[in-house]
Amino acid sequence: MKLFKLFLLIPIIVFSIYFVNALTDCGSIAEAGNYALSNDINISSGTCLDITTSNVSVDCQGHAINFSIIGEGIGIRVGSGSTNITIKNCILVQENFSASGTIYAIQFLIESASKSPISRAKRLE
C-alpha cells in the first residue's frame, strides 16, 4: 500500500515543478510562477506585461511584444518590491517612434535589481 501512494505523489510533484502558464495577451502577472508567451502580442498604448509580484519567470520563446503602437507604452514593467524576476527570449518592438512621453521596453520600479539580473540583452537597430 505504501508503494502505491508513492506512485500517486510523483506525477503531482513533477507536474507542479514543470507547469508553465501560457500568456496569449497583454495583462498583469500577479502570481509567482513560470510564464511562456504563446504568440506575438500587441498593445496600442499603456503597459503590456505588468509584473507585480516576486519569483516570476517569463519566457517569450522568441515571440514579440509590440508596444507603443499609437502612443506612450511600456513593453514589460516590473513592479516595486518584485525580486527574482527572469525575462528571456523576448523581442521588444517599439512600433511608434514619433510617440513622446513614457516609453520603455522594460521598466524596473525596484530599489535594487540585484536579484533580478539582466543578461544577454541586446538592442537591435
PyRosetta script that sets phi, psi and omega in degrees:
from pyrosetta import init, pose_from_sequence

init()
pose = pose_from_sequence("MKLFKLFLLIPIIVFSIYFVNALTDCGSIAEAGNYALSNDINISSGTCLDITTSNVSVDCQGHAINFSIIGEGIGIRVGSGSTNITIKNCILVQENFSASGTIYAIQFLIESASKSPISRAKRLE")
pose.set_psi(1, -39.2)
pose.set_omega(1, 179.0)
pose.set_phi(2, -64.3)
pose.set_psi(2, -37.4)
pose.set_omega(2, 178.1)
pose.set_phi(3, -63.5)
pose.set_psi(3, -39.6)
pose.set_omega(3, 179.0)
pose.set_phi(4, -62.1)
pose.set_psi(4, -42.0)
pose.set_omega(4, 179.2)
pose.set_phi(5, -64.4)
pose.set_psi(5, -37.7)
pose.set_omega(5, 179.0)
pose.set_phi(6, -62.4)
pose.set_psi(6, -43.5)
pose.set_omega(6, 179.2)
pose.set_phi(7, -65.3)
pose.set_psi(7, -30.3)
pose.set_omega(7, 177.7)
pose.set_phi(8, -71.8)
pose.set_psi(8, -32.6)
pose.set_omega(8, -178.1)
pose.set_phi(9, -77.4)
pose.set_psi(9, -32.6)
pose.set_omega(9, -175.8)
pose.set_phi(10, -59.4)
pose.set_psi(10, -49.5)
pose.set_omega(10, 179.9)
pose.set_phi(11, -61.6)
pose.set_psi(11, -34.0)
pose.set_omega(11, 179.2)
pose.set_phi(12, -66.7)
pose.set_psi(12, -43.8)
pose.set_omega(12, 179.4)
pose.set_phi(13, -65.4)
pose.set_psi(13, -47.0)
pose.set_omega(13, -179.8)
pose.set_phi(14, -62.8)
pose.set_psi(14, -42.6)
pose.set_omega(14, 179.7)
pose.set_phi(15, -61.9)
pose.set_psi(15, -42.0)
pose.set_omega(15, -177.6)
pose.set_phi(16, -70.6)
pose.set_psi(16, -30.2)
pose.set_omega(16, 179.7)
pose.set_phi(17, -72.8)
pose.set_psi(17, -38.9)
pose.set_omega(17, -173.6)
pose.set_phi(18, -102.1)
pose.set_psi(18, 8.5)
pose.set_omega(18, -179.4)
pose.set_phi(19, -70.7)
pose.set_psi(19, 131.3)
pose.set_omega(19, 179.1)
pose.set_phi(20, -124.0)
pose.set_psi(20, 131.5)
pose.set_omega(20, 177.2)
pose.set_phi(21, -83.3)
pose.set_psi(21, 126.9)
pose.set_omega(21, 179.9)
pose.set_phi(22, -80.3)
pose.set_psi(22, 132.3)
pose.set_omega(22, 173.9)
pose.set_phi(23, -106.9)
pose.set_psi(23, 123.0)
pose.set_omega(23, 179.9)
pose.set_phi(24, -120.2)
pose.set_psi(24, -5.4)
pose.set_omega(24, -178.4)
pose.set_phi(25, -156.3)
pose.set_psi(25, 168.5)
pose.set_omega(25, 177.4)
pose.set_phi(26, -67.8)
pose.set_psi(26, 154.1)
pose.set_omega(26, 178.6)
pose.set_phi(27, 165.1)
pose.set_psi(27, -170.7)
pose.set_omega(27, -178.3)
pose.set_phi(28, -95.9)
pose.set_psi(28, 141.3)
pose.set_omega(28, 172.4)
pose.set_phi(29, -110.9)
pose.set_psi(29, 104.0)
pose.set_omega(29, -173.7)
pose.set_phi(30, -112.3)
pose.set_psi(30, 1.8)
pose.set_omega(30, 179.2)
pose.set_phi(31, -125.3)
pose.set_psi(31, 138.6)
pose.set_omega(31, 177.4)
pose.set_phi(32, -60.1)
pose.set_psi(32, 148.4)
pose.set_omega(32, 177.1)
pose.set_phi(33, 151.4)
pose.set_psi(33, -175.4)
pose.set_omega(33, 179.5)
pose.set_phi(34, -101.7)
pose.set_psi(34, 132.1)
pose.set_omega(34, -177.9)
pose.set_phi(35, -127.7)
pose.set_psi(35, 144.1)
pose.set_omega(35, 178.3)
pose.set_phi(36, -134.4)
pose.set_psi(36, 133.5)
pose.set_omega(36, 177.6)
pose.set_phi(37, -76.9)
pose.set_psi(37, 128.5)
pose.set_omega(37, -177.0)
pose.set_phi(38, -93.2)
pose.set_psi(38, -16.2)
pose.set_omega(38, -176.9)
pose.set_phi(39, -162.0)
pose.set_psi(39, 170.6)
pose.set_omega(39, 173.4)
pose.set_phi(40, -65.3)
pose.set_psi(40, 144.3)
pose.set_omega(40, 178.0)
pose.set_phi(41, -129.7)
pose.set_psi(41, 153.1)
pose.set_omega(41, -175.2)
pose.set_phi(42, -132.9)
pose.set_psi(42, 149.1)
pose.set_omega(42, 171.1)
pose.set_phi(43, -142.9)
pose.set_psi(43, 131.7)
pose.set_omega(43, -177.7)
pose.set_phi(44, -67.3)
pose.set_psi(44, -46.1)
pose.set_omega(44, 176.3)
pose.set_phi(45, -156.7)
pose.set_psi(45, 161.7)
pose.set_omega(45, -176.8)
pose.set_phi(46, 97.6)
pose.set_psi(46, -160.5)
pose.set_omega(46, -177.3)
pose.set_phi(47, -104.0)
pose.set_psi(47, 131.8)
pose.set_omega(47, -179.7)
pose.set_phi(48, -80.7)
pose.set_psi(48, -65.6)
pose.set_omega(48, 177.6)
pose.set_phi(49, -110.2)
pose.set_psi(49, 122.1)
pose.set_omega(49, -178.3)
pose.set_phi(50, -115.6)
pose.set_psi(50, 103.6)
pose.set_omega(50, -178.7)
pose.set_phi(51, -89.4)
pose.set_psi(51, 116.5)
pose.set_omega(51, -174.3)
pose.set_phi(52, -115.8)
pose.set_psi(52, 13.3)
pose.set_omega(52, -179.0)
pose.set_phi(53, -140.5)
pose.set_psi(53, 176.8)
pose.set_omega(53, 178.4)
pose.set_phi(54, -97.9)
pose.set_psi(54, 169.6)
pose.set_omega(54, 175.7)
pose.set_phi(55, 60.5)
pose.set_psi(55, 55.8)
pose.set_omega(55, -179.4)
pose.set_phi(56, -123.3)
pose.set_psi(56, 136.1)
pose.set_omega(56, 173.2)
pose.set_phi(57, -122.2)
pose.set_psi(57, 124.4)
pose.set_omega(57, 177.7)
pose.set_phi(58, -116.4)
pose.set_psi(58, 119.6)
pose.set_omega(58, 175.8)
pose.set_phi(59, -113.3)
pose.set_psi(59, 111.6)
pose.set_omega(59, -179.1)
pose.set_phi(60, -77.5)
pose.set_psi(60, -10.0)
pose.set_omega(60, 177.2)
pose.set_phi(61, 53.4)
pose.set_psi(61, 35.1)
pose.set_omega(61, 178.9)
pose.set_phi(62, 82.4)
pose.set_psi(62, 2.9)
pose.set_omega(62, 178.0)
pose.set_phi(63, -82.8)
pose.set_psi(63, 161.1)
pose.set_omega(63, -176.8)
pose.set_phi(64, -101.0)
pose.set_psi(64, 145.5)
pose.set_omega(64, 168.4)
pose.set_phi(65, -111.6)
pose.set_psi(65, 107.8)
pose.set_omega(65, 179.0)
pose.set_phi(66, -92.9)
pose.set_psi(66, 116.1)
pose.set_omega(66, -177.4)
pose.set_phi(67, -124.8)
pose.set_psi(67, 164.8)
pose.set_omega(67, 178.1)
pose.set_phi(68, 59.6)
pose.set_psi(68, 44.8)
pose.set_omega(68, -178.9)
pose.set_phi(69, -70.3)
pose.set_psi(69, -41.4)
pose.set_omega(69, -179.2)
pose.set_phi(70, -107.4)
pose.set_psi(70, -44.5)
pose.set_omega(70, -174.7)
pose.set_phi(71, -142.0)
pose.set_psi(71, -146.3)
pose.set_omega(71, 179.7)
pose.set_phi(72, -55.8)
pose.set_psi(72, 150.4)
pose.set_omega(72, 179.5)
pose.set_phi(73, -168.1)
pose.set_psi(73, 157.0)
pose.set_omega(73, 176.8)
pose.set_phi(74, -132.6)
pose.set_psi(74, 126.7)
pose.set_omega(74, 178.4)
pose.set_phi(75, -67.6)
pose.set_psi(75, -59.4)
pose.set_omega(75, 179.7)
pose.set_phi(76, -135.1)
pose.set_psi(76, 128.9)
pose.set_omega(76, 176.2)
pose.set_phi(77, -113.9)
pose.set_psi(77, 132.0)
pose.set_omega(77, 175.7)
pose.set_phi(78, -109.2)
pose.set_psi(78, 116.2)
pose.set_omega(78, -173.3)
pose.set_phi(79, -69.7)
pose.set_psi(79, 161.3)
pose.set_omega(79, 178.9)
pose.set_phi(80, -60.8)
pose.set_psi(80, 134.7)
pose.set_omega(80, 179.5)
pose.set_phi(81, 87.0)
pose.set_psi(81, -7.9)
pose.set_omega(81, 178.8)
pose.set_phi(82, -77.0)
pose.set_psi(82, 132.8)
pose.set_omega(82, 177.4)
pose.set_phi(83, -132.5)
pose.set_psi(83, 166.0)
pose.set_omega(83, 179.0)
pose.set_phi(84, 56.7)
pose.set_psi(84, 56.4)
pose.set_omega(84, -179.3)
pose.set_phi(85, -107.9)
pose.set_psi(85, 130.6)
pose.set_omega(85, 176.1)
pose.set_phi(86, -121.1)
pose.set_psi(86, 127.7)
pose.set_omega(86, 176.0)
pose.set_phi(87, -127.4)
pose.set_psi(87, 121.1)
pose.set_omega(87, -176.4)
pose.set_phi(88, -144.1)
pose.set_psi(88, 159.2)
pose.set_omega(88, 175.2)
pose.set_phi(89, 58.0)
pose.set_psi(89, 34.3)
pose.set_omega(89, -178.4)
pose.set_phi(90, -103.1)
pose.set_psi(90, 144.1)
pose.set_omega(90, 169.3)
pose.set_phi(91, -111.0)
pose.set_psi(91, 112.4)
pose.set_omega(91, -178.1)
pose.set_phi(92, -103.5)
pose.set_psi(92, 119.2)
pose.set_omega(92, -172.7)
pose.set_phi(93, -118.8)
pose.set_psi(93, 119.7)
pose.set_omega(93, 172.7)
pose.set_phi(94, -89.5)
pose.set_psi(94, 109.9)
pose.set_omega(94, -175.1)
pose.set_phi(95, -75.1)
pose.set_psi(95, -38.7)
pose.set_omega(95, -172.2)
pose.set_phi(96, -109.0)
pose.set_psi(96, 101.5)
pose.set_omega(96, -179.4)
pose.set_phi(97, -81.1)
pose.set_psi(97, -10.1)
pose.set_omega(97, 178.4)
pose.set_phi(98, -89.7)
pose.set_psi(98, -6.8)
pose.set_omega(98, 179.8)
pose.set_phi(99, -68.6)
pose.set_psi(99, 143.6)
pose.set_omega(99, 176.8)
pose.set_phi(100, -117.9)
pose.set_psi(100, 167.7)
pose.set_omega(100, -179.8)
pose.set_phi(101, 101.2)
pose.set_psi(101, -145.6)
pose.set_omega(101, -175.7)
pose.set_phi(102, -79.1)
pose.set_psi(102, 111.3)
pose.set_omega(102, 177.6)
pose.set_phi(103, -139.6)
pose.set_psi(103, 113.3)
pose.set_omega(103, 178.3)
pose.set_phi(104, -136.5)
pose.set_psi(104, 138.5)
pose.set_omega(104, 170.9)
pose.set_phi(105, -70.4)
pose.set_psi(105, -51.7)
pose.set_omega(105, 174.5)
pose.set_phi(106, -132.6)
pose.set_psi(106, 127.1)
pose.set_omega(106, 179.3)
pose.set_phi(107, -116.0)
pose.set_psi(107, 122.3)
pose.set_omega(107, 176.3)
pose.set_phi(108, -101.2)
pose.set_psi(108, 121.0)
pose.set_omega(108, 176.5)
pose.set_phi(109, -106.3)
pose.set_psi(109, 46.2)
pose.set_omega(109, -176.4)
pose.set_phi(110, -123.1)
pose.set_psi(110, 152.4)
pose.set_omega(110, -178.8)
pose.set_phi(111, -70.9)
pose.set_psi(111, -38.3)
pose.set_omega(111, -176.6)
pose.set_phi(112, -138.1)
pose.set_psi(112, 127.1)
pose.set_omega(112, 179.6)
pose.set_phi(113, -97.8)
pose.set_psi(113, 19.8)
pose.set_omega(113, -174.7)
pose.set_phi(114, -63.9)
pose.set_psi(114, -28.2)
pose.set_omega(114, 179.4)
pose.set_phi(115, -100.7)
pose.set_psi(115, 8.6)
pose.set_omega(115, 178.4)
pose.set_phi(116, -132.6)
pose.set_psi(116, 69.0)
pose.set_omega(116, -174.6)
pose.set_phi(117, -67.6)
pose.set_psi(117, 148.9)
pose.set_omega(117, 173.5)
pose.set_phi(118, -107.4)
pose.set_psi(118, 124.1)
pose.set_omega(118, 179.5)
pose.set_phi(119, -135.3)
pose.set_psi(119, 151.8)
pose.set_omega(119, 178.5)
pose.set_phi(120, 52.6)
pose.set_psi(120, 38.9)
pose.set_omega(120, 177.9)
pose.set_phi(121, -89.1)
pose.set_psi(121, 136.9)
pose.set_omega(121, 179.7)
pose.set_phi(122, -132.7)
pose.set_psi(122, 145.0)
pose.set_omega(122, 170.8)
pose.set_phi(123, -103.6)
pose.set_psi(123, 121.7)
pose.set_omega(123, 179.5)
pose.set_phi(124, -97.3)
pose.set_psi(124, 130.3)
pose.set_omega(124, 180.0)
pose.set_phi(125, -98.7)
pose.dump_pdb("model.pdb")
